């Protein structure tokens, strides 16, 4: 065999941590691009427009998650299991069978959103202006479902680079097309109304109605960027596979056992996909629950006890929204979703660990090596905690300055900061739940994440319905519901994972990073407070004080991890130049 063949045969397989770091780096780029999209978008279309944008996004979220997370995980598990056993023809068969199946699923998802959107906007949200963004988003499902086949195929072969790059391509297209389209629509509608009294040939009943209609069209234009992003992402994945392949050589196919029949492969694909797909949908139903109950319950308060609610936000809600109960609920929901955007950074990053963990744990489980299973599971939990604990507690500790730096010191900044404080705490559990779910799927219990998620979502619905209907609590109830939901989910997942695998997970695995993260958050908060009290800060100074707090918190966190011996040598060895880093940490007595 030539050197070129050997190199191709090895492919681009990565260890769990290497794959996680690649996906995390990609996700970090995606989130920076997302911030460059959503922060200017907030200034372009306001809280009301962001509310409409997120109504569409959260309705589409569960089905989109199915396409971008559920389907790739199912394919990745089958590909990982077959590749571990050297059944390369089955790996190819999985891809061949899944393409038409997921194309059909994408078509059904697109039709479902299109048909359900009018009734959802009228009967649930109570705002027909949300219909335009929802319809603009429907085609994205089709392209995302087809792209899921390529992502899952590469992830199962432990090559996370195509997924990371495709996500970046998608984010860049969303930024360039969505933001420019939204700004262009706002400008065009404003000029048209000033000249003719119409908005895209529609005659609004009043100037306020013209503003709301303009923001609805602008939100739809922004959402169109998401659809275009999914198209560009699919093109990248298809072209990469066509010209660079996947690292499986013709020799590997020839020497492997014959593939299963298409019917048998389809049967196994359905059996693997269904529970994972349902679990993926349930995981993202949280956003839909917030979109539904929050606006619905606040709308009910505005009809029965408006003064009690408005007393909580004196001077924080612009006058234009006070005349309409649905406008107030959409405005407050828009504030909540701005906090949600920041909160989702933490689970989004650790989702990379779940994606990377699945093939790693699947391989260990397929081999039946209990020691390897324990090592893989502990590594996933420990590394996830290293990232999500300081991020979540830091977001809560610095909620107000983060909001002021990202969204400015506007009327709504304190509303957003209050929601972000609760969501920061919830992010600790939410971030852990995804890798835990992936590990349960990796060891063959695809049903357990589904059952536990439904129970957790039931808790969230109950808490949201109760607390969001109390005027003095309103949107804070959604944050409490999220916290309760994911706390239950993580505890139950850990218990089930230990029972299924027979592996005992030490409490210190989570307590040491949690204690270090607490010290980190305190350090960051006190440094920020020191700067804010010593100096009169403008917007630049505010950002500098926040950056100083985060930097000091990070240093304190790393030192705390070392002093508490929370770092494991095996995790360090998986890093690039891990041997050198491990020796340095050993000299300090940190590992």
Helices and strands as residue ranges (DSSP letters): H 3-10, H 16-65, I 66-70, H 71-84, H 88-119, I 120-125, H 130-137, H 140-156, H 161-173, I 174-179, H 180-196, H 207-244, H 250-255, H 262-289, I 290-294, H 295-304, H 306-310, G 311-313, G 319-321, H 325-367, H 370-397, H 399-407, H 413-442, H 446-467, H 476-501, H 508-534, H 539-563, H 569-573, H 578-588
